[in-house]
Amino acid sequence: MDAIIQTNGLSKDYAAKGGRVHALDHLNLLVNQGEIFGYLGPNGAGKTTTIRMLLDLIRPTAGSASIFGMAVRANSVAIRRRTGYLPGELNLWDNETAADIVRYFGQVRGGVDARYVRELADRLDFDMSKKMRSYSTGNKRKIGIILALMHKPELLILDEPTSGLDPLMQQVFIQLMQEARQNGQTVFLSSHMLSEVQAVCDRVSIIRSGKLQTVDSVTALTNVDFRWVTLRLRESVSRVLLDAVPGAGEITVDGNSVRLRLTGEIDPLIRALGDRYIVDLRTQDPTLEEVFLTYYGDLPAVNGHSRRA
């Protein structure tokens, strides 16, 4: 696949009391043509800093970035012509209507398909006749999505795109992203909403304190070495017995029902139960949220990475 976005050692430092703050530390990233790439991390992890450098809104301390095979710093105008951008904080003119703003940006871009703009507004249930100051946070996000998508760009760079949207509109957004993929567009989507990333992305990267932790497919990231096991027995079982099972943790016993997190093989658990009759046994793979917590919380490490932030 052709690389649409590529960074090499991309870094950004800021001056602060007591020294320098590393907002982004030697980021090496590759986003392929036609994929939806999730850039996942909590607020302050370095997501917005990365996006601003990709668009040449701020300059890196070290390293380089290219989009469409062109150096970002030398070709920022040409890159932006082919890119749709939704910033994390969208500030537009309070006294202008959404329709006027869309019309203005359409003219700046050399014209857009008015029918497609109306289609986007209808699908997002967005009334473009009102002035910006009257819109809720969610509705302001909707006009941002329209402005990013309306010229059908080759690349979409979206910073927390569904922040403030209700669940129904989040589903509409996911449908729009799936359609963008089908049309051959590339999407770089930063988010801290795990369900959103899990629903729409082909690959996901996790960034922590300015450092890239991992890049992999959503499927691979959720295929970690632990699973949730739920058992229903005919008789109760001792918690002490389950505590002795290798790899078992977060054990909950409720009468004849048991739920636990199991690392490794399931055979030691079955053997520990001996001749007890198992009425039902179910396993569940971890969600992306639980995988995310392996980098920021108290779950086991994945691929050798530390489990604590």
QUIHU-V408828 format. One line per field, one symbol per residue. psi: psi as a letter, one per 40 degrees, with the letter a starting at -180 (. if undefined). A space follows every 50 residues. Layout:
psi = ???
This chain:
psi = iihdhhihfhihiiiiheaihgdhgghhihhiheihhhghiihededddd ddddefdiiidiaiiihfehhddefddddddeihhhidhhhihdeiiddd ddddddddeehihddddddddddefhheeiideeiidddddddddddddd efidhhhhhfdeheiiddddddddddddddddeeihhhhiiehddddddd idihihhhfehhdihiiddddegafiihhhihidiiihdddddehheiif hhhgbeihhihhhaieddddddebehhhdihiihiiidddddeddeaeii ihfeiiei.
